[in-house]
Amino acid sequence: MSDELYHRKLVARARGAVGKGKLDAPDGRATIDNPLCGDRVTMEVKLADGRLAAVAHQTRGCLLCEAAAALIGAEAAGERLSDIDAAVAAAKSVVEGAPAPAGCWSALEEFGPVRTAKSRRDCVLLPFRALAEAIAAARGTTG
Amino acid sequence: MTPKKPFDPAACREEFPLLADPPGGKPMHYLDSAATAQTVAAALRAVRRHETMTRANVLRGVHFLAEAATDAYDQARRAVARYLGVADAEEVIFTGGTTGSINLLAHSFGSLLAEGDEILVSELEHHSNIVPWQMLAERRGVRLRVLPVTEDGRLDLDRLPAHLSARCKLVALTHASNVTGAIADVGRIVETARAVGARVFLDGAQRAPQGPLDLPALGIDFYAFSSHKLYGPTGVGVLWGRRPLLEAMPPFMGGGGMIEQVSFAGTRYAGIPRRFEAGTPPIAEAIGLGAAVGWAGGLDWAGATAHEARLTGRILDGLAGIRGAKVIGPAGLQNRLGVIAFTIDGLHPHDVCQWLDRRNVALRGGHHCAQPLMERFGVAGTTRASIAPYNSDADVDALLAGLDEAVARLA
């Protein structure tokens, strides 16, 4: 992966907007704003048997934010919740320069160039934070 | 008085070390002066001179360094007063910046207000001229009223009379918008405010860097600006107010330097400006600001303003040719600064700014601390280019070429 922040794969992923929309009767929902730029992500989730049964997002953000939300839309459904927790942690590590994990979250490598743009790391992490909060809300562990 | 040298953009740029000798050796296209202007060499020299030759606290010591520091600090106050067209330098209060100035005013002037009194702000304001007044409203039951803006991002002064009542004690508006660049019609504001007996405060953060002022002639009561937008150091700003009003206001912060006498039976406060400058002030920064306004006061602003207007016109014309671009603000150059906020269909402001950064073009993207204005125009944020006298045609060329490229690659 080059250091090009806006490589074609990332732009295409953002424009693809996989998972954009709403769920009927979600178990949990979370909306997070980025106060620096006004971006906003809402994640809705359904849980079943310790797994994320379904996820949908409404994202108003930059290409990095849109691409991260689309990656979640593409990969998160069907994953064990423990794997989701690991993916959220991996996203934080990748934007700080760590290699992406193997497996279905290997596409996190698309966000590797963000390591050189510290002010943009939150753009990538906003959807992951919203996902974690939506799951926590579904589990009843947050207000 | 020595006649001013005709404005020379290249010579002006040479006065700014970061632009004259940019880091990495690549030309720096700095179009973010509305956030923080570059620091003029005269200010840097003044700060260095103070820190290496006269560093000491002010108004406290009797040793020669303290005397020299106090003298330099007082000279800076007089230099600011001259720049503002103010005869009485003690009306100039050094603060931490425009935000600090407005918070001071909201606390001290605000403490004189009664429940049900009104303060008028507008949709055009920076958060710094909204939130302190909201906090005052919560503390004292003061009512905040909001003047709308027009479609082209100006204060809607036709609606001003309807937003003012006899309970209005302060009209607090921007002198020039940090988003749309619109310059307010101060005469009309003052005339309308006076008709109901309201005082007038102007947020001069964007206007003050655009040449000397004559605040008494404007007819206003209070004015605030920041050094870091006026080619000076960060960390210092100014609140100016008319002496009788300042003298009637209680202090905002208590501490050293702002008292006449302290005992447990009670404390008598110092006169202005000291009563509003508790603690050790930003001494070096104020001295740097003094040098910055000295430099700015000597500039040929007729020439500089024409230069900036020409560059602003080039940007506005260039944006008109970019598919999906829309300017949030006045379309023409009349009564507007070189602050140009715009959106481009399908492009997020931060992606635009990031892309332009590849060409060493520094822009600002986001809500510009003006979320109510963003809401008014139905956008989450905009991209903003802002012009200062040191900008050049090369800066505009780089901006427009970068925008074309961003549209081609990202939209």
Chai-1 contact restraints between the chains, C-beta under 6 A:
chainA,res_idxA,chainB,res_idxB,connection_type,confidence,min_distance_angstrom,max_distance_angstrom,comment,restraint_id
A,C37,B,H350,contact,1.0,0.0,6.0,A-B,restraint_1
A,C37,B,G366,contact,1.0,0.0,6.0,A-B,restraint_2
A,C37,B,G381,contact,1.0,0.0,6.0,A-B,restraint_3
A,G38,B,H367,contact,1.0,0.0,6.0,A-B,restraint_4
A,G38,B,A380,contact,1.0,0.0,6.0,A-B,restraint_5
A,G38,B,G381,contact,1.0,0.0,6.0,A-B,restraint_6
A,R60,B,A380,contact,1.0,0.0,6.0,A-B,restraint_7
A,C62,B,H348,contact,1.0,0.0,6.0,A-B,restraint_8
A,C62,B,H350,contact,1.0,0.0,6.0,A-B,restraint_9
A,C62,B,D351,contact,1.0,0.0,6.0,A-B,restraint_10
A,L63,B,D351,contact,1.0,0.0,6.0,A-B,restraint_11
